[in-house]
Amino acid sequence: MAAFIDQYLSDSPALFRMLEAACDSGDARALANAAHDLRPHVHFMGAKVLLDLLVTIDRDARQDPPVVRADLVKALLPMVSPLDKALRAVIHFDPGP
């Protein structure tokens, strides 16, 4: 499990930056792609609320006409740091003797 957590911690920061940048620029296609790319990462980490938000962001950005859900992006970004912190605690947990 530690390897998967390490992979998430390594890959997700750039993807979240891409998500935020796409949202800020109003680029629905890039937003959908970033949300789609993040979905398996957060799903495997068990972050259901983040996953649900990303699914909605992805779906809405792919509509015709596309909808950039800045409200949802802004809602999920503050959740990322606590998740990262919790995952780091898991991989550095030392149960002792």
N, C-alpha and C positions, 0 to 999 in steps of 0.2 A: 504494500500500500504506500510505503514511503516513496517509492519511485514514481507512482502516479501523482502523489502530492507535489513532489519536486517538479514534475513535468508541468503541472498546473501553475505552480508558483513561478516557473520559468517562462511559460508561454502567455499566461493570461494578462500580465501588465500591458504588453504591447497591443493585445486585442482590445482591452478596455480603453486604451488611448485612441485606437482607431475608431471605436464605437463613439467615444466622446467627440472626436474631431469630425466624424461624419455627421453627427447630430448638429454640432455647432455650425457646420457649413451648409446644412440642409440637404446633403447628398443622400437621398433615400436608398439608392442602390448600394453605396458603400456602407450605410447603416445596416441594411438588411444582411449584407455579407458578413460584417463584423458580428452582428448578433447571432447569425447562423453558425459562425465559426466558434463562438463562445459557448454555445448551447451544450455540446457534449462535455466540455470541460467542467462546467458548473453542475451538470447533471451527475457526472461521475463523483463529484465531491459532495453530492447530496444537498446542494443548495437550491431547494425547491422554489423558494420565493424568487431568487435570481433567475432560475430557469423559466418560471412562468412569465416574468417580465420580458425576458429575451425572446420568448416565443411570440408574445404580443407585439413587441417592437419589430421583429422580423416579419411577421404576418402583415402588419399594417404598412410597413415600408414597401411591401410587394404588391399592395393593392393598386387598382387603377381608378382614380389617381392615387399615387403613393402618399402616405401620411407619415411624417417624421414625428415620432412620439417623444419630443424633448422632455415632456413631463415624466415619462417613464425612465428615460435615460438618467435624468437628474435624480429620480427616486432611487435607482439602483446603485449609482456610483458610491454613495456613502456606506453601502453594505459590503463593498469589496474589501476594504482594509480590515474590518473585524473578521471576515472570513479568512483572509490571508494570515492574520495573527493566530486564529484558532488552528489553522492547518499547520503552521510552524510549530505550535505547541505540541501538536500530535506527533510530528516527526522527531521532535527533540525531547519527548517525554522519557523520563528515567524513573522507572518504578522503584529503583533502589534495590538493596539486598533482600 
